[in-house]
Amino acid sequence: MRFFLALLILSGCLISGDSFAEDALREVLIVEGINQQRPQQNRQTIGRRYVWNFQGKSYTVLMTIDVERYNSYSGKERYDIPKLVAEGTGTVGNLIREFQKTFRRHRSWSRQERVDFVLSFVQSLPYTLDDVTTGYDEFRRYAIETLIEGGGDCEDTTILVAAILSGLGDSTALIFAPGHIALGVSGDFKGTAFAYDGTNYYYCETTGTGWTVGTVPAAYARKVDSIVPLTPFKTGPAPEPQQVRHPEPVQPTPTPKTTTPPVKPRPEKPMPERQTASDTDNVAGQVIAIIFILVGVAIPIVYLVYRYLRSDGNGNGDDDWPDEDAENDGVFQSKDSSSKSPLDE
């Protein structure tokens, strides 16, 4: 009997664990205006920041998720959409609570404005095709994957907005059209609604921007194939702390002044200047000029030495040059008298 009770309790825990997934988002914050703060992103966490407009004002959402938690979804089964919505309500619980806090700050908003506020956030995510981002024609993303991967197709954004509105306690339904899927929400709204089992579900378009509750694109106004109601899962608000402490801005710490005496730089040795091409040309020209001068001086010296060696020491040596004294005197030596002239004979 005890074994049977223990087994029953264990099975109940497993069922509850499958039905309500643990929150995957670690930190979420929605603020009014454009917040330039960047979520922490490192090896352990992934940070995302989204900015969108609603009723002429800007809003910013900051969120972080554990890398291991995010990677755990890569191997999960992509079962039918209602189960994905039910699990998404649990995994984005912190985001749902931030929407609840925003609604408490804007108590004057009607229920339609609250749904439009959630729609405006989901519509701000980029529209991406499955075959482009995943390589598959049809790839259903979990709600947390659409948030971290920064968008998806009509199927992915519908799962995300259905998970958020279901967590806020709204009664919703999937609206299927040829090649398209949207969300319907029941309530006292204005616009176009589709009836199912006595309940009117007002059309909610999740792709593109500017679509409000009850506004249907002309392409899907009269082409609804089926409606699948979803079970709402009300997410309770997070417990408020007893004392709220707002962090004060941290002033930058001034850099302490150094007391170490400055070190005198050592004089650097002048580096030898590199000779340019013009300097080289000048040096070559000087060398050539010196060579020509030396040659010009050496030729006369060699000539004088040569004359001296051919002379007898007094300058009267037998050389090949004519006797200049004989030419100046004009005296010619007579021939030998003993030699006979041919006329004497």
C-alpha positions as CSV (number, residue, x, y, z in Angstrom):
1,M,0.0,0.0,0.0
2,R,2.8,2.4,0.9
3,F,4.6,1.5,-2.3
4,F,1.4,2.3,-4.3
5,L,1.1,5.7,-2.6
6,A,4.7,6.6,-3.3
7,L,4.3,5.6,-6.9
8,L,1.2,7.7,-7.2
9,I,2.9,10.8,-5.7
10,L,5.9,10.4,-8.0
11,S,3.7,10.1,-11.1
12,G,1.8,13.2,-10.0
13,C,5.1,15.1,-9.7
14,L,6.1,14.0,-13.2
15,I,2.8,15.0,-14.7
16,S,3.0,18.4,-13.0
17,G,6.5,18.8,-14.2
18,D,5.5,18.2,-17.8
19,S,2.5,20.4,-17.7
20,F,4.2,23.4,-16.1
21,A,7.7,24.0,-17.3
22,E,10.2,25.9,-15.2
23,D,10.8,29.5,-16.1
24,A,13.7,29.7,-18.6
25,L,14.2,33.5,-18.4
26,R,16.5,34.5,-15.6
27,E,15.9,38.3,-15.5
28,V,13.3,40.4,-17.3
29,L,12.6,44.1,-17.1
30,I,10.1,46.3,-19.0
31,V,10.7,50.1,-18.8
32,E,9.1,53.1,-20.5
33,G,11.3,54.9,-23.0
34,I,14.4,53.8,-24.8
35,N,16.8,52.2,-22.4
36,Q,20.4,52.1,-23.6
37,Q,21.4,49.5,-21.1
38,R,22.6,46.2,-22.5
39,P,21.7,42.9,-20.8
40,Q,24.6,40.8,-19.5
41,Q,25.9,38.4,-22.1
42,N,28.8,36.0,-21.6
43,R,29.5,32.3,-21.7
44,Q,26.8,31.5,-19.1
45,T,24.0,33.9,-20.2
46,I,22.4,35.3,-23.3
47,G,21.0,38.8,-23.3
48,R,18.4,40.4,-25.5
49,R,17.0,43.9,-25.7
50,Y,13.9,44.9,-27.7
51,V,12.4,48.4,-28.2
52,W,8.9,49.0,-29.5
53,N,6.2,51.7,-29.7
54,F,2.7,51.8,-28.3
55,Q,0.3,54.8,-28.3
56,G,3.1,57.2,-29.2
57,K,5.5,56.0,-26.5
58,S,8.6,53.8,-26.6
59,Y,9.1,50.8,-24.4
60,T,12.2,48.6,-23.8
61,V,12.4,45.1,-22.5
62,L,15.6,43.6,-21.2
63,M,16.0,39.8,-20.7
64,T,18.6,37.2,-20.0
65,I,18.6,33.4,-20.2
66,D,21.0,30.7,-19.2
67,V,22.9,29.3,-22.2
68,E,22.5,25.7,-21.0
69,R,18.7,26.2,-20.6
70,Y,18.5,27.7,-24.1
71,N,20.6,24.9,-25.6
72,S,18.3,22.3,-24.0
73,Y,15.5,23.2,-26.4
74,S,17.5,22.3,-29.5
75,G,16.8,18.6,-29.0
76,K,13.2,18.9,-27.8
77,E,10.3,17.4,-29.8
78,R,8.3,19.8,-31.9
79,Y,4.8,18.5,-31.0
80,D,1.4,20.1,-31.6
81,I,0.9,23.9,-31.1
82,P,-1.4,23.7,-28.0
83,K,1.3,21.8,-26.1
84,L,4.0,24.4,-27.2
85,V,1.7,27.2,-25.9
86,A,1.2,25.5,-22.6
87,E,4.9,25.0,-22.0
88,G,5.7,28.5,-23.2
89,T,3.4,29.9,-20.6
90,G,5.7,28.4,-17.9
91,T,9.0,29.2,-19.6
92,V,8.2,33.0,-20.1
93,G,6.6,33.4,-16.6
94,N,9.0,36.3,-15.7
95,L,8.0,38.2,-18.9
96,I,4.3,37.7,-18.1
97,R,4.9,39.1,-14.6
98,E,6.6,42.2,-16.1
99,F,3.5,42.7,-18.3
100,Q,1.4,42.5,-15.1
101,K,3.5,45.2,-13.4
102,T,3.2,47.4,-16.5
103,F,-0.6,47.0,-16.4
104,R,-0.6,48.0,-12.7
105,R,1.2,51.2,-13.6
106,H,-1.4,51.9,-16.3
107,R,-4.6,51.1,-14.5
108,S,-6.5,53.4,-16.9
109,W,-5.9,51.0,-19.8
110,S,-8.9,49.0,-20.9
111,R,-8.6,45.3,-21.5
112,Q,-8.4,45.8,-25.2
113,E,-5.5,48.2,-24.7
114,R,-3.7,45.6,-22.6
115,V,-4.0,43.0,-25.3
116,D,-2.9,45.5,-27.9
117,F,0.1,46.3,-25.8
118,V,1.2,42.7,-25.8
119,L,0.5,42.4,-29.5
120,S,2.6,45.5,-30.3
121,F,5.5,43.9,-28.5
122,V,5.3,40.6,-30.4
123,Q,4.6,42.4,-33.7
124,S,7.9,44.3,-33.3
125,L,9.9,41.1,-33.6
126,P,11.3,40.6,-37.2
127,Y,9.4,38.2,-39.5
128,T,11.8,35.4,-40.5
129,L,11.1,32.3,-42.7
130,D,11.8,28.8,-41.3
131,D,13.7,27.7,-44.4
132,V,16.0,30.7,-44.2
133,T,16.8,30.5,-40.4
134,T,16.6,26.8,-39.8
135,G,16.8,25.1,-43.2
136,Y,13.4,23.4,-42.7
137,D,10.1,24.4,-44.5
138,E,8.1,24.1,-41.2
139,F,10.0,24.4,-37.9
140,R,7.9,25.3,-34.8
141,R,9.8,27.3,-32.3
142,Y,9.2,27.3,-28.6
143,A,8.2,30.7,-27.1
144,I,11.6,31.1,-25.5
145,E,13.3,30.4,-28.8
146,T,11.4,33.1,-30.6
147,L,12.4,35.6,-27.9
148,I,16.1,34.7,-28.0
149,E,16.4,34.1,-31.7
150,G,14.7,37.5,-32.4
151,G,11.6,36.6,-34.3
152,G,10.0,33.9,-36.5
153,D,7.2,33.3,-38.9
154,C,3.4,33.6,-38.2
155,E,3.4,30.2,-36.4
156,D,6.2,31.1,-34.0
157,T,4.9,34.6,-33.1
158,T,1.4,33.2,-32.6
159,I,2.7,30.6,-30.1
160,L,4.6,33.3,-28.3
161,V,1.6,35.7,-28.0
162,A,-0.7,32.9,-27.0
163,A,1.7,31.8,-24.2
164,I,1.7,35.4,-22.9
165,L,-2.0,36.0,-23.1
166,S,-2.8,32.6,-21.6
167,G,-0.5,33.4,-18.7
168,L,-2.4,36.7,-18.2
169,G,-5.6,34.7,-17.9
170,D,-7.2,35.4,-21.3
171,S,-9.2,32.7,-23.1
172,T,-7.6,32.3,-26.6
173,A,-7.9,30.1,-29.7
174,L,-5.8,29.3,-32.7
175,I,-7.3,30.6,-36.0
176,F,-6.1,28.6,-39.0
177,A,-6.3,30.0,-42.5
178,P,-4.8,28.6,-45.8
179,G,-1.1,29.0,-45.3
180,H,-1.5,31.2,-42.2
181,I,-2.2,31.1,-38.5
182,A,-3.3,33.8,-36.1
183,L,-4.7,34.0,-32.6
184,G,-8.2,34.8,-31.3
185,V,-9.0,36.2,-27.9
186,S,-12.4,36.2,-26.3
187,G,-13.9,39.2,-24.5
188,D,-15.7,42.5,-25.0
189,F,-13.7,43.9,-27.9
190,K,-14.4,45.7,-31.1
191,G,-13.8,44.5,-34.6
192,T,-14.0,41.1,-36.3
193,A,-14.6,37.9,-34.3
194,F,-15.0,34.2,-35.3
195,A,-17.5,32.2,-33.3
196,Y,-16.7,28.7,-32.1
197,D,-19.0,26.7,-29.7
198,G,-20.9,29.8,-28.6
199,T,-17.7,31.9,-27.9
200,N,-16.5,34.8,-30.1
201,Y,-12.8,34.9,-30.6
202,Y,-11.6,38.3,-31.9
203,Y,-8.8,38.1,-34.5
204,C,-5.2,39.0,-33.5
205,E,-2.6,39.3,-36.2
206,T,1.0,38.7,-35.0
207,T,3.0,39.6,-38.1
208,G,3.6,43.2,-39.2
209,T,2.9,46.2,-37.0
210,G,-0.2,48.3,-36.3
211,W,-2.7,45.4,-36.2
212,T,-5.0,45.7,-33.2
213,V,-7.5,43.3,-31.7
214,G,-10.4,42.6,-34.1
215,T,-8.5,43.9,-37.3
216,V,-8.3,41.2,-39.9
217,P,-6.1,41.5,-43.1
218,A,-8.3,41.3,-46.2
219,A,-6.5,38.2,-47.4
220,Y,-7.8,36.2,-44.4
221,A,-11.2,37.8,-43.7
222,R,-13.3,35.0,-45.2
223,K,-10.9,32.1,-45.5
224,V,-10.8,30.7,-42.0
225,D,-10.4,26.9,-42.0
226,S,-10.6,25.9,-38.4
227,I,-10.5,27.2,-34.8
228,V,-8.7,25.4,-31.9
229,P,-9.5,26.8,-28.4
230,L,-6.6,26.9,-25.9
231,T,-6.8,26.5,-22.2
232,P,-5.7,29.6,-20.2
233,F,-3.0,29.1,-17.6
234,K,-3.1,32.0,-15.2
235,T,0.4,33.0,-14.0
236,G,0.5,34.4,-10.6
237,P,2.3,37.7,-9.9
238,A,5.7,37.5,-8.3
239,P,5.8,38.3,-4.5
240,E,6.6,41.9,-3.8
241,P,9.6,42.5,-1.5
242,Q,9.0,44.1,1.8
243,Q,11.3,46.9,1.1
244,V,12.1,48.1,-2.4
245,R,15.5,49.5,-2.8
246,H,16.3,51.4,-6.0
247,P,20.0,51.2,-6.9
248,E,21.8,54.5,-6.8
249,P,23.9,55.6,-9.7
250,V,27.5,54.6,-9.2
251,Q,29.9,57.5,-9.4
252,P,33.2,56.7,-11.2
253,T,36.1,56.3,-8.8
254,P,38.8,58.9,-9.4
255,T,42.1,57.6,-10.4
256,P,44.6,57.9,-7.5
257,K,47.6,60.2,-8.1
258,T,50.9,58.5,-8.4
259,T,53.5,59.4,-5.8
260,T,56.4,57.7,-7.5
261,P,58.9,60.2,-8.8
262,P,59.0,60.4,-12.5
263,V,61.9,58.5,-14.1
264,K,64.2,60.6,-16.2
265,P,64.4,59.2,-19.7
266,R,67.8,58.1,-20.8
267,P,69.3,60.1,-23.6
268,E,69.0,58.1,-26.7
269,K,72.0,57.6,-28.9
270,P,71.6,59.4,-32.2
271,M,71.0,56.9,-35.0
272,P,73.3,57.2,-38.0
273,E,71.5,58.9,-40.8
274,R,70.9,56.9,-43.8
275,Q,72.6,58.1,-47.0
276,T,70.2,59.1,-49.7
277,A,70.8,58.7,-53.4
278,S,71.7,62.4,-53.8
279,D,74.4,62.1,-51.1
280,T,75.9,59.0,-52.9
281,D,76.0,60.9,-56.2
282,N,77.9,63.8,-54.6
283,V,80.5,61.5,-53.1
284,A,81.0,59.7,-56.5
285,G,81.4,63.1,-58.2
286,Q,84.0,64.2,-55.7
287,V,86.0,60.9,-56.1
288,I,86.0,61.3,-60.0
289,A,87.2,64.9,-59.7
290,I,90.1,63.9,-57.4
291,I,91.1,61.2,-59.9
292,F,91.2,63.6,-62.8
293,I,93.3,66.1,-60.7
294,L,95.8,63.3,-59.8
295,V,96.1,62.2,-63.4
296,G,96.6,65.8,-64.5
297,V,99.4,66.3,-62.0
298,A,101.1,62.9,-62.7
299,I,101.4,63.3,-66.5
300,P,103.8,66.3,-66.3
301,I,105.8,64.7,-63.5
302,V,106.3,61.5,-65.6
303,Y,107.3,63.6,-68.6
304,L,110.0,65.5,-66.7
305,V,111.4,62.3,-65.2
306,Y,111.5,60.8,-68.7
307,R,113.5,63.8,-70.1
308,Y,115.9,63.7,-67.2
309,L,116.7,60.1,-67.7
310,R,117.4,60.5,-71.4
311,S,119.8,63.5,-70.8
312,D,123.5,63.3,-69.7
313,G,122.8,65.1,-66.5
314,N,123.4,68.6,-68.0
315,G,120.4,68.7,-70.1
316,N,122.4,67.8,-73.4
317,G,121.4,64.3,-73.7
318,D,120.8,62.5,-77.1
319,D,117.1,62.5,-77.5
320,D,114.7,62.6,-80.4
321,W,113.9,66.2,-80.2
322,P,115.7,68.7,-82.6
323,D,118.5,71.0,-81.5
324,E,116.9,74.3,-80.8
325,D,120.4,76.1,-80.6
326,A,121.3,75.1,-84.1
327,E,118.1,76.6,-85.4
328,N,118.6,79.8,-83.6
329,D,122.2,80.4,-84.8
330,G,121.5,79.8,-88.4
331,V,124.9,78.1,-88.8
332,F,125.2,74.9,-90.9
333,Q,128.2,72.6,-90.7
334,S,130.1,72.0,-94.0
335,K,130.4,68.7,-95.4
336,D,133.7,66.8,-95.2
337,S,136.3,68.3,-97.7
338,S,137.7,65.0,-98.4
339,S,134.5,63.8,-99.9
340,K,134.4,64.5,-103.5
341,S,131.7,65.9,-105.5
342,P,130.7,64.1,-108.6
343,L,131.5,67.3,-110.7
344,D,135.1,67.2,-109.8
345,E,135.6,64.1,-111.7
